[in-house]
Amino acid sequence: MQKADDPSISYRAYIDGLRAIAVLGVLFFHADLGFPGGYIGVDVFFVISGYLITKLILRDLDTGKFSIPDFWERRVRRIFPALSVVVIACLLAGWLVLMPVLYKSLGASAIAQALMVANVYFRGNTGYFNQSVDAVPLLHTWSLAVEEQFYLFFPLLLMILRKLPRPILGRVVLMIGMLSFALSVYFSYTDKAINFYLLPTRAWELLIGSYLAVRAGGRASQRGLAEAVSWGGLSAILLASWAYDSTTRFPGASAVLPCLGTAAIIWANERGPTLVGKLLSLRPLVFVGLISYSLYLWHWPILVFAKYWNIYPLSTLQSGLLLLASILIAVLSWRFIETPFRKRSICRTRARIFSFSAVVTVLILGAGAAIRWSNGVPSRIPAAALRHVEQSKDDYAEVQKMSYQVGLKEAVSQNFIPLGTPGIQQAPRILLWGDSHAVSIIPLINDLCEKYQLQGVAAVHASTPPLLGYHREDPNLKMMDPEAFNQAVFEYILTSHIDHVVLAAKWQNYSPGELIHQQLIQTLKALEATGADIWIVRQVPKPAWNVPWTIAQEVKRGHAPESVGIPRTGHLRKQHLEEVIFGNILTTFPKTTILDPTECFDVQNDQYAVIHQGEVLFCDDSHLSRAGAKMLTPLFDPLFRKAAAVDSH
């Protein structure tokens, strides 16, 4: 039995210092202020939570004082009040600024959060063609849902196994953790969303902390070893924060580094502070750790709404000021919401805190349901503003559907999207090949095929550039093998004697540029050997913000829709980077033509216009709408006219 004065259950300032390191990493990552791997702060939190919660449960089990209602009361007091204020604040802010589709999504995510399944909701609602995660104010609550689900099941397990000797209990925890880790490694290669969001693939991180708690007291007596382990743990956390980025296969094996680093610091400081422990116990770090929960809750919605309101990417100064504002609000939240509820100054009894939580939960569920079922309450938005959103909604849905329409099986069976006049029994002469940016110009290619009585086909698939030999490893994109798909498209071109091939893609999305350049050369050599003419469509100017929503927002504010545009200097700078891909292509391949859509965009105030004759040119943050695609007619029309003249002889 543990004594009341056992250091294993006393306050440890270095734990709050660890929390500070974790939350600061997350903040800097989200604000794009360095630490590209700062997202590992969530994993640090998981290990700490597993350790502390297991310590508390084991202490109460040993003294015979543990009860599920008491445990959940402490969790509710710790988590619910501050979280519910953030959710309500987001719903109110969303009412004022968000477009209906985003507000509808916010209502749905509020329901999921209230039901403690936000991680399950976001697993199914954040992906390639879903809205940008930068427009999801409650996205960060997925991690709270993981912890809440852990708190629901793990105490029951400890109650069932409470009579086991600690070494055996430790082995049970270790075995469950190893199973969870194996699932995480497996899904890191097969389904990134499941791996990132769900408890079964995240539980091992919390169980690392639990295992430390179960086997407490095992730290080596050599101070030198403790110091080395502690410094090694801190180095592991900082290394992961610097070396990892959004391309890292995470979690899974890569998450071992920050998780074991956190465990190493806790283990090394269990029987007394090391130098690292003393460093983490410095007052500024401890204070940040104390407010870390509120800081985590508030920083993300503040950044999301600021980015949405600002339209253009935030500057470094703006991001820094927003983080300072987040800290200020977090201090107020910690002082006036977290602390009074936790110390029972508000809702003193268990019945009161549970009743308060039930009422607030029902209110959030009701508000979320009303928002969800009313499709985001479009009546909030002036009709003139809403028209711009509705204008491009169908275009977006078509791009989304058609980007995934053609799979490998269909490609092999030559079942592509037909272009041209329906019902004409004529061999296709033109083939459009590319990713979702190729999909967005299908209306233009189809209209020109009809105009010049040419038949064609489109072989398209999201995130699959028209490059032979292109290979992609991304378990988050559940699509066919791009190498096999592109090879099947080429074989179709070869066997069908296609005369004109249009290559279109979001070229800047694929890297490294040198490799894409070599694959483009390989593709062009193969295509020219078939005798086909090749037309390469360069990338259109990229807004990086949802154009219909932004224009609607400007109209809502009373501004002219033409006031927003794509900065010309920024696009030209990005286009210059494309030279790595397209350099020397024209001199090497005489049957290749490179088309630059930029030429078709109006320039106003050193910006490329995103609205033309009252019609929005994009259906989201990068794909052309039907109006935008048809605006490129002058670029393609001479080529189709020439192709039709040649085919008529």
QUINORKA-V296059 format. One record per residue. N is the residue number from 1. RES is the residue in one letter. PSI is psi in radians with two decimals (* if undefined). Layout:
# QUINORKA-V296059
n={N & N}
res={RES & RES}
psi={PSI & PSI}
This chain:
# QUINORKA-V296059
n={1 & 2 & 3 & 4 & 5 & 6 & 7 & 8 & 9 & 10 & 11 & 12 & 13 & 14 & 15 & 16 & 17 & 18 & 19 & 20 & 21 & 22 & 23 & 24 & 25 & 26 & 27 & 28 & 29 & 30 & 31 & 32 & 33 & 34 & 35 & 36 & 37 & 38 & 39 & 40 & 41 & 42 & 43 & 44 & 45 & 46 & 47 & 48 & 49 & 50 & 51 & 52 & 53 & 54 & 55 & 56 & 57 & 58 & 59 & 60 & 61 & 62 & 63 & 64 & 65 & 66 & 67 & 68 & 69 & 70 & 71 & 72 & 73 & 74 & 75 & 76 & 77 & 78 & 79 & 80 & 81 & 82 & 83 & 84 & 85 & 86 & 87 & 88 & 89 & 90 & 91 & 92 & 93 & 94 & 95 & 96 & 97 & 98 & 99 & 100 & 101 & 102 & 103 & 104 & 105 & 106 & 107 & 108 & 109 & 110 & 111 & 112 & 113 & 114 & 115 & 116 & 117 & 118 & 119 & 120 & 121 & 122 & 123 & 124 & 125 & 126 & 127 & 128 & 129 & 130 & 131 & 132 & 133 & 134 & 135 & 136 & 137 & 138 & 139 & 140 & 141 & 142 & 143 & 144 & 145 & 146 & 147 & 148 & 149 & 150 & 151 & 152 & 153 & 154 & 155 & 156 & 157 & 158 & 159 & 160 & 161 & 162 & 163 & 164 & 165 & 166 & 167 & 168 & 169 & 170 & 171 & 172 & 173 & 174 & 175 & 176 & 177 & 178 & 179 & 180 & 181 & 182 & 183 & 184 & 185 & 186 & 187 & 188 & 189 & 190 & 191 & 192 & 193 & 194 & 195 & 196 & 197 & 198 & 199 & 200 & 201 & 202 & 203 & 204 & 205 & 206 & 207 & 208 & 209 & 210 & 211 & 212 & 213 & 214 & 215 & 216 & 217 & 218 & 219 & 220 & 221 & 222 & 223 & 224 & 225 & 226 & 227 & 228 & 229 & 230 & 231 & 232 & 233 & 234 & 235 & 236 & 237 & 238 & 239 & 240 & 241 & 242 & 243 & 244 & 245 & 246 & 247 & 248 & 249 & 250 & 251 & 252 & 253 & 254 & 255 & 256 & 257 & 258 & 259 & 260 & 261 & 262 & 263 & 264 & 265 & 266 & 267 & 268 & 269 & 270 & 271 & 272 & 273 & 274 & 275 & 276 & 277 & 278 & 279 & 280 & 281 & 282 & 283 & 284 & 285 & 286 & 287 & 288 & 289 & 290 & 291 & 292 & 293 & 294 & 295 & 296 & 297 & 298 & 299 & 300 & 301 & 302 & 303 & 304 & 305 & 306 & 307 & 308 & 309 & 310 & 311 & 312 & 313 & 314 & 315 & 316 & 317 & 318 & 319 & 320 & 321 & 322 & 323 & 324 & 325 & 326 & 327 & 328 & 329 & 330 & 331 & 332 & 333 & 334 & 335 & 336 & 337 & 338 & 339 & 340 & 341 & 342 & 343 & 344 & 345 & 346 & 347 & 348 & 349 & 350 & 351 & 352 & 353 & 354 & 355 & 356 & 357 & 358 & 359 & 360 & 361 & 362 & 363 & 364 & 365 & 366 & 367 & 368 & 369 & 370 & 371 & 372 & 373 & 374 & 375 & 376 & 377 & 378 & 379 & 380 & 381 & 382 & 383 & 384 & 385 & 386 & 387 & 388 & 389 & 390 & 391 & 392 & 393 & 394 & 395 & 396 & 397 & 398 & 399 & 400 & 401 & 402 & 403 & 404 & 405 & 406 & 407 & 408 & 409 & 410 & 411 & 412 & 413 & 414 & 415 & 416 & 417 & 418 & 419 & 420 & 421 & 422 & 423 & 424 & 425 & 426 & 427 & 428 & 429 & 430 & 431 & 432 & 433 & 434 & 435 & 436 & 437 & 438 & 439 & 440 & 441 & 442 & 443 & 444 & 445 & 446 & 447 & 448 & 449 & 450 & 451 & 452 & 453 & 454 & 455 & 456 & 457 & 458 & 459 & 460 & 461 & 462 & 463 & 464 & 465 & 466 & 467 & 468 & 469 & 470 & 471 & 472 & 473 & 474 & 475 & 476 & 477 & 478 & 479 & 480 & 481 & 482 & 483 & 484 & 485 & 486 & 487 & 488 & 489 & 490 & 491 & 492 & 493 & 494 & 495 & 496 & 497 & 498 & 499 & 500 & 501 & 502 & 503 & 504 & 505 & 506 & 507 & 508 & 509 & 510 & 511 & 512 & 513 & 514 & 515 & 516 & 517 & 518 & 519 & 520 & 521 & 522 & 523 & 524 & 525 & 526 & 527 & 528 & 529 & 530 & 531 & 532 & 533 & 534 & 535 & 536 & 537 & 538 & 539 & 540 & 541 & 542 & 543 & 544 & 545 & 546 & 547 & 548 & 549 & 550 & 551 & 552 & 553 & 554 & 555 & 556 & 557 & 558 & 559 & 560 & 561 & 562 & 563 & 564 & 565 & 566 & 567 & 568 & 569 & 570 & 571 & 572 & 573 & 574 & 575 & 576 & 577 & 578 & 579 & 580 & 581 & 582 & 583 & 584 & 585 & 586 & 587 & 588 & 589 & 590 & 591 & 592 & 593 & 594 & 595 & 596 & 597 & 598 & 599 & 600 & 601 & 602 & 603 & 604 & 605 & 606 & 607 & 608 & 609 & 610 & 611 & 612 & 613 & 614 & 615 & 616 & 617 & 618 & 619 & 620 & 621 & 622 & 623 & 624 & 625 & 626 & 627 & 628 & 629 & 630 & 631 & 632 & 633 & 634 & 635 & 636 & 637 & 638 & 639 & 640 & 641 & 642 & 643 & 644 & 645 & 646 & 647 & 648 & 649}
res={M & Q & K & A & D & D & P & S & I & S & Y & R & A & Y & I & D & G & L & R & A & I & A & V & L & G & V & L & F & F & H & A & D & L & G & F & P & G & G & Y & I & G & V & D & V & F & F & V & I & S & G & Y & L & I & T & K & L & I & L & R & D & L & D & T & G & K & F & S & I & P & D & F & W & E & R & R & V & R & R & I & F & P & A & L & S & V & V & V & I & A & C & L & L & A & G & W & L & V & L & M & P & V & L & Y & K & S & L & G & A & S & A & I & A & Q & A & L & M & V & A & N & V & Y & F & R & G & N & T & G & Y & F & N & Q & S & V & D & A & V & P & L & L & H & T & W & S & L & A & V & E & E & Q & F & Y & L & F & F & P & L & L & L & M & I & L & R & K & L & P & R & P & I & L & G & R & V & V & L & M & I & G & M & L & S & F & A & L & S & V & Y & F & S & Y & T & D & K & A & I & N & F & Y & L & L & P & T & R & A & W & E & L & L & I & G & S & Y & L & A & V & R & A & G & G & R & A & S & Q & R & G & L & A & E & A & V & S & W & G & G & L & S & A & I & L & L & A & S & W & A & Y & D & S & T & T & R & F & P & G & A & S & A & V & L & P & C & L & G & T & A & A & I & I & W & A & N & E & R & G & P & T & L & V & G & K & L & L & S & L & R & P & L & V & F & V & G & L & I & S & Y & S & L & Y & L & W & H & W & P & I & L & V & F & A & K & Y & W & N & I & Y & P & L & S & T & L & Q & S & G & L & L & L & L & A & S & I & L & I & A & V & L & S & W & R & F & I & E & T & P & F & R & K & R & S & I & C & R & T & R & A & R & I & F & S & F & S & A & V & V & T & V & L & I & L & G & A & G & A & A & I & R & W & S & N & G & V & P & S & R & I & P & A & A & A & L & R & H & V & E & Q & S & K & D & D & Y & A & E & V & Q & K & M & S & Y & Q & V & G & L & K & E & A & V & S & Q & N & F & I & P & L & G & T & P & G & I & Q & Q & A & P & R & I & L & L & W & G & D & S & H & A & V & S & I & I & P & L & I & N & D & L & C & E & K & Y & Q & L & Q & G & V & A & A & V & H & A & S & T & P & P & L & L & G & Y & H & R & E & D & P & N & L & K & M & M & D & P & E & A & F & N & Q & A & V & F & E & Y & I & L & T & S & H & I & D & H & V & V & L & A & A & K & W & Q & N & Y & S & P & G & E & L & I & H & Q & Q & L & I & Q & T & L & K & A & L & E & A & T & G & A & D & I & W & I & V & R & Q & V & P & K & P & A & W & N & V & P & W & T & I & A & Q & E & V & K & R & G & H & A & P & E & S & V & G & I & P & R & T & G & H & L & R & K & Q & H & L & E & E & V & I & F & G & N & I & L & T & T & F & P & K & T & T & I & L & D & P & T & E & C & F & D & V & Q & N & D & Q & Y & A & V & I & H & Q & G & E & V & L & F & C & D & D & S & H & L & S & R & A & G & A & K & M & L & T & P & L & F & D & P & L & F & R & K & A & A & A & V & D & S & H}
psi={2.39 & 2.47 & 2.75 & -0.53 & 0.24 & 2.21 & -0.27 & -0.31 & 0.15 & 2.87 & 2.39 & 1.98 & -0.57 & -0.43 & -0.74 & -0.59 & -0.67 & -0.73 & -0.69 & -0.79 & -0.74 & -0.87 & -0.59 & -0.66 & -0.77 & -0.76 & -0.84 & -0.62 & -0.86 & -0.56 & 0.02 & 0.80 & 0.69 & -3.06 & 1.15 & -0.31 & 0.37 & -0.29 & -0.29 & -0.16 & -0.59 & -0.67 & -0.62 & -0.77 & -0.74 & -0.80 & -0.78 & -0.80 & -0.79 & -0.70 & -0.91 & -0.75 & -0.74 & -0.67 & -0.85 & -0.75 & -0.79 & -0.68 & -0.81 & -0.58 & -0.71 & -0.59 & 0.01 & 0.33 & -0.01 & 2.38 & 2.53 & -0.80 & -0.73 & -0.73 & -0.80 & -0.52 & -0.78 & -0.69 & -0.72 & -0.78 & -0.62 & -0.71 & -0.79 & -0.86 & -0.92 & -0.69 & -0.75 & -0.63 & -0.73 & -0.76 & -0.81 & -0.71 & -0.69 & -0.71 & -0.68 & -0.78 & -0.69 & -0.64 & -0.65 & -0.60 & -0.45 & 2.51 & 2.74 & -0.76 & -0.64 & -0.66 & -0.63 & -0.77 & -0.69 & -0.73 & -0.73 & -0.71 & -0.54 & -0.69 & -0.82 & -0.70 & -0.76 & -0.52 & 0.10 & 0.57 & 0.54 & -0.62 & -0.67 & -0.72 & -0.85 & -0.44 & -0.63 & -0.05 & 0.31 & 2.01 & -2.87 & -0.85 & 0.11 & 2.97 & 2.71 & 2.44 & -0.35 & -0.09 & 0.42 & 1.63 & -0.48 & 0.29 & -0.66 & -0.20 & -0.07 & -0.68 & -0.58 & -0.66 & -0.69 & -0.80 & -0.73 & -0.73 & -0.64 & -0.76 & -0.42 & -0.70 & -0.65 & -0.71 & -0.65 & -0.70 & -0.77 & -0.61 & -0.72 & -0.65 & 0.24 & -0.41 & -0.10 & 2.52 & 2.57 & -0.72 & -0.69 & -0.72 & -0.69 & -0.70 & -0.66 & -0.82 & -0.73 & -0.72 & -0.75 & -0.72 & -0.69 & -0.63 & -0.78 & -0.72 & -0.71 & -0.72 & -0.71 & -0.78 & -0.75 & -0.87 & -0.29 & -0.33 & -0.26 & -0.58 & 1.69 & -0.64 & -0.82 & -0.80 & -0.65 & -0.70 & -0.47 & 2.65 & -0.78 & -0.54 & -0.05 & -0.28 & -0.58 & -0.50 & -0.76 & -0.62 & -0.38 & -0.80 & -0.68 & -0.72 & -0.70 & -0.73 & -0.71 & -0.70 & 0.53 & 2.60 & 0.06 & 0.19 & 2.43 & 2.56 & -0.37 & 2.09 & -0.64 & -0.70 & -0.76 & -0.74 & -0.76 & -0.77 & -0.71 & -0.79 & -0.64 & -0.69 & -0.79 & -0.70 & -0.67 & -0.75 & -0.82 & -0.66 & -0.79 & -0.68 & -0.57 & -0.69 & -0.50 & 2.78 & -2.95 & -0.26 & -0.15 & 2.35 & 1.80 & 2.49 & -2.78 & -2.50 & -0.60 & -0.41 & -0.19 & -0.69 & -0.99 & -0.57 & -0.81 & -0.53 & -0.76 & -0.79 & -0.66 & -0.74 & -0.77 & -0.81 & -0.76 & -0.36 & 0.17 & -0.63 & 0.33 & 2.61 & 2.39 & -3.10 & -0.69 & -0.73 & -0.72 & -0.67 & -0.78 & -0.26 & 0.07 & 2.50 & -0.78 & -0.74 & -0.73 & -0.71 & -0.76 & -0.66 & -0.66 & -0.64 & 0.14 & -0.62 & -0.89 & -0.63 & -0.73 & -0.72 & -0.73 & -0.55 & -0.70 & -0.86 & -0.63 & -0.78 & -0.73 & -0.88 & -0.59 & -0.74 & -0.70 & -0.71 & -0.63 & -0.39 & -1.16 & 2.77 & 2.47 & 2.48 & 2.92 & -0.72 & -0.78 & -0.76 & -0.74 & -0.74 & -0.64 & -0.65 & -0.66 & -0.71 & -0.67 & -0.72 & -0.76 & -0.83 & -0.63 & -0.68 & -0.79 & -0.73 & -0.78 & -0.74 & -0.74 & -0.15 & -1.04 & -1.01 & -0.83 & -0.69 & -0.72 & -0.63 & 0.16 & 0.42 & -0.47 & 2.42 & 1.19 & -0.60 & 2.84 & -0.72 & -0.68 & -0.75 & -0.65 & -0.69 & -0.77 & -0.79 & -0.69 & -0.76 & -0.82 & -0.69 & -0.76 & -0.70 & -0.77 & -0.73 & -0.74 & -0.77 & -0.77 & -0.73 & -0.73 & -0.74 & -0.77 & -0.84 & -0.27 & 0.22 & 0.69 & 0.27 & 1.17 & -0.33 & -0.25 & -0.43 & 2.32 & 2.52 & -0.66 & -0.59 & -0.72 & -0.47 & -0.64 & -0.57 & -0.83 & -0.54 & -0.62 & -0.05 & -0.79 & -0.63 & -0.76 & -0.79 & -0.66 & -0.74 & -0.77 & -0.79 & -0.85 & -0.46 & -0.50 & 0.12 & -0.70 & 2.01 & -3.14 & -0.73 & -0.78 & -0.62 & -0.77 & -0.62 & 0.13 & 0.50 & 1.34 & 3.10 & 2.06 & 2.52 & 2.56 & -2.95 & 2.13 & 2.55 & -0.14 & 2.19 & 1.44 & 2.41 & 2.43 & 2.41 & -0.34 & 2.41 & 2.22 & 2.20 & 2.20 & -2.84 & -2.71 & -0.39 & -0.47 & -0.66 & -0.72 & -0.33 & 0.12 & -0.77 & -0.68 & -0.86 & -0.68 & -0.77 & -0.71 & -0.60 & -0.75 & -0.74 & -0.73 & 0.23 & 0.85 & 2.52 & 2.56 & 3.11 & 2.76 & 2.20 & 1.73 & 2.64 & 2.40 & 2.47 & 0.50 & 1.65 & 2.69 & 1.21 & 2.14 & 2.37 & -0.05 & 2.32 & 2.40 & 2.37 & 1.70 & 1.74 & -0.20 & -0.31 & 1.73 & 1.47 & 3.07 & 2.90 & 2.06 & -0.56 & -0.81 & -0.69 & -0.88 & -0.61 & -0.68 & -0.66 & -0.77 & -0.71 & -0.61 & -0.77 & -0.74 & -0.83 & -0.44 & -0.04 & 0.87 & 2.34 & -0.52 & 2.19 & 2.21 & 2.10 & 2.11 & 2.41 & 2.88 & 1.36 & -0.63 & -0.17 & -0.17 & 2.33 & 2.87 & 2.67 & -0.63 & -0.69 & -0.73 & -0.66 & -0.80 & -0.68 & -0.57 & -0.74 & -0.77 & -0.74 & -0.77 & -0.67 & -0.80 & -0.70 & -0.76 & -0.51 & -0.40 & -0.19 & 0.05 & 2.57 & 2.52 & 2.29 & 1.99 & 2.20 & 2.01 & 2.93 & 2.42 & 2.76 & 2.36 & 2.06 & -0.68 & 0.18 & 2.63 & 1.96 & -0.90 & -0.75 & -0.72 & -0.77 & -0.74 & -0.70 & -0.71 & -0.74 & -0.70 & -0.59 & -0.07 & 0.23 & 2.77 & 2.39 & -0.44 & -0.05 & -0.32 & 2.64 & 3.11 & 2.07 & 2.20 & -0.74 & -0.68 & -0.73 & -0.74 & -0.61 & -0.76 & -0.66 & -0.58 & -0.62 & -0.44 & -0.25 & -0.42 & -0.57 & -0.77 & -0.06 & 2.34 & 0.14 & -0.81 & -0.64 & -0.44 & -0.55 & 1.66 & -0.35 & 0.25 & 2.38 & 2.32 & 2.16 & 2.30 & 1.84 & -0.36 & -0.55 & -0.41 & -0.13 & 2.39 & 2.56 & 2.15 & 2.19 & 0.75 & 0.52 & 2.54 & 2.22 & 2.48 & 0.10 & 2.38 & 2.12 & 0.72 & -0.01 & 2.36 & 2.36 & -0.16 & 2.59 & -0.11 & -2.37 & 0.08 & -0.42 & 2.36 & 2.50 & 3.11 & -0.74 & -0.70 & -0.70 & -0.78 & -0.33 & -0.34 & 0.09 & -0.80 & -0.42 & -0.65 & -0.49 & -0.79 & -0.61 & -0.72 & -0.67 & -0.75 & -0.72 & -0.71 & -0.66 & -0.70 & -0.75 & -0.39 & -0.22 & *}
